[in-house]
Amino acid sequence: MVCRAARRLKQHLGRRGAFLLILGVGKVCWGAGFIAATPTSSSGLGVLTRLCSLSHWGWLWVAAGCIMICSSLVRIGRDKFGFVVALVPPTVWALAYAVAAIRGDYPRGAWVAVWYLTSHVGVILWAASVPEHSVPRHRRGRRGTAP
């Protein structure tokens, strides 16, 4: 029974939906970490903490994750909004680190910004461009005939 439900969920989600679901859960967990136990050090995120606390910024990650999870469950082909929302938190973080590096507040910030831009933003952009359909199976010819 559980296997059948898992197969149906996998079929319903498709590749793009599965990506959104996994990344959405990750974003919810990342944001919840900021909410539950606000870090004492916010090196490199001074631009953000001037506006509000990191626990408040954690809600941005949670909200984006929830929207991504909901977008993963919509019909295949209607998930564009989930991918757009997925870009917001890591882009905000990357910009904050880049500004900190430019100002000289956090010299390591440029490297962290590039990390967010490649491992988060870049991967999301790539996944958004992956088509849902899979490669068709190769049809085998009859025995004794060339394909």
C-alpha positions as CSV (number, residue, x, y, z in Angstrom):
1,M,0.0,0.0,0.0
2,V,2.8,2.4,0.9
3,C,4.7,1.5,-2.2
4,R,1.7,2.2,-4.4
5,A,1.2,5.6,-2.8
6,A,4.9,6.4,-3.2
7,R,4.7,5.5,-6.9
8,R,1.6,7.6,-7.4
9,L,3.3,10.5,-5.7
10,K,6.4,10.1,-7.7
11,Q,4.4,10.0,-10.9
12,H,2.3,13.0,-9.9
13,L,5.4,15.1,-8.9
14,G,7.5,14.3,-12.0
15,R,11.2,15.4,-12.0
16,R,10.5,19.1,-11.6
17,G,8.0,18.6,-8.8
18,A,10.4,16.3,-6.9
19,F,13.1,18.9,-7.2
20,L,10.8,21.6,-5.8
21,L,9.6,19.3,-3.0
22,I,13.1,18.4,-1.9
23,L,14.4,22.0,-2.1
24,G,11.3,23.3,-0.5
25,V,11.6,21.1,2.5
26,G,15.3,22.1,2.8
27,K,14.4,25.8,2.7
28,V,11.8,25.4,5.4
29,C,14.3,23.6,7.6
30,W,17.0,26.3,6.9
31,G,14.6,29.1,7.8
32,A,13.2,27.2,10.8
33,G,16.8,27.0,12.1
34,F,17.1,30.8,12.0
35,I,13.7,31.1,13.8
36,A,14.3,28.5,16.5
37,A,17.8,29.5,17.4
38,T,18.9,32.8,16.0
39,P,22.6,32.8,15.3
40,T,24.7,35.1,17.6
41,S,27.0,36.0,14.7
42,S,25.7,37.4,11.5
43,S,29.0,38.0,9.8
44,G,28.4,39.2,6.2
45,L,24.7,39.6,6.7
46,G,24.8,43.1,8.1
47,V,22.8,44.6,5.2
48,L,20.0,42.3,6.2
49,T,20.3,42.6,10.0
50,R,20.0,46.4,9.7
51,L,16.5,45.9,8.3
52,C,15.4,43.2,10.7
53,S,16.7,40.2,12.7
54,L,17.9,37.0,11.2
55,S,14.9,35.2,12.8
56,H,12.7,37.4,10.7
57,W,14.7,36.6,7.6
58,G,14.2,33.0,8.5
59,W,10.6,33.4,7.7
60,L,11.6,34.4,4.1
61,W,13.2,30.9,3.7
62,V,10.2,29.2,5.3
63,A,7.6,31.1,3.2
64,A,9.6,30.3,0.0
65,G,9.9,26.7,1.0
66,C,6.2,26.4,1.7
67,I,5.4,27.9,-1.7
68,M,7.8,25.6,-3.4
69,I,6.2,22.5,-1.7
70,C,2.8,23.7,-2.8
71,S,4.1,24.3,-6.4
72,S,5.6,20.8,-6.5
73,L,2.1,19.4,-6.0
74,V,0.4,21.3,-8.9
75,R,-0.2,19.8,-12.2
76,I,3.0,19.2,-14.3
77,G,3.8,22.3,-16.3
78,R,2.3,24.8,-13.8
79,D,5.3,24.9,-11.5
80,K,6.9,28.1,-12.8
81,F,6.0,30.2,-9.8
82,G,7.7,27.7,-7.5
83,F,11.0,28.1,-9.3
84,V,10.7,31.9,-9.3
85,V,10.1,31.9,-5.6
86,A,13.0,29.5,-5.1
87,L,15.4,32.1,-6.4
88,V,14.5,34.8,-3.9
89,P,16.1,33.7,-0.6
90,P,19.5,32.6,-2.0
91,T,19.6,35.7,-4.2
92,V,19.0,38.0,-1.2
93,W,21.7,36.2,0.8
94,A,24.2,36.4,-2.1
95,L,23.6,40.1,-2.5
96,A,24.0,40.7,1.2
97,Y,27.4,38.8,1.2
98,A,28.5,40.6,-2.0
99,V,27.7,44.0,-0.4
100,A,29.6,43.1,2.7
101,A,32.6,42.1,0.6
102,I,32.5,45.3,-1.4
103,R,32.2,47.4,1.8
104,G,35.1,45.5,3.4
105,D,32.9,44.4,6.3
106,Y,33.3,40.7,5.5
107,P,36.2,39.9,3.2
108,R,35.1,36.3,2.8
109,G,31.7,37.6,1.5
110,A,32.6,37.4,-2.2
111,W,33.3,33.7,-2.0
112,V,30.1,33.0,0.0
113,A,28.1,35.1,-2.6
114,V,29.5,33.1,-5.4
115,W,28.7,29.9,-3.5
116,Y,25.1,31.0,-3.2
117,L,24.9,32.1,-6.8
118,T,26.3,28.8,-8.2
119,S,25.1,26.1,-5.8
120,H,21.7,27.6,-5.2
121,V,20.7,30.1,-7.9
122,G,22.5,28.3,-10.7
123,V,21.1,24.9,-9.8
124,I,17.6,26.3,-9.5
125,L,17.9,28.0,-12.9
126,W,19.2,24.8,-14.4
127,A,16.4,22.7,-12.9
128,A,13.8,25.1,-14.1
129,S,15.0,24.6,-17.6
130,V,14.9,20.8,-17.5
131,P,11.9,19.5,-19.4
132,E,9.5,17.3,-17.6
133,H,9.3,14.7,-20.3
134,S,11.7,11.8,-20.3
135,V,13.6,10.3,-23.2
136,P,11.4,7.8,-25.1
137,R,12.4,4.2,-25.0
138,H,14.3,2.7,-27.9
139,R,12.0,0.5,-29.9
140,R,13.4,-2.8,-30.6
141,G,13.0,-4.4,-34.0
142,R,11.8,-7.9,-34.6
143,R,14.2,-10.7,-34.1
144,G,16.6,-11.1,-37.0
145,T,16.0,-7.6,-38.3
146,A,18.2,-4.6,-37.9
147,P,16.8,-1.8,-35.8
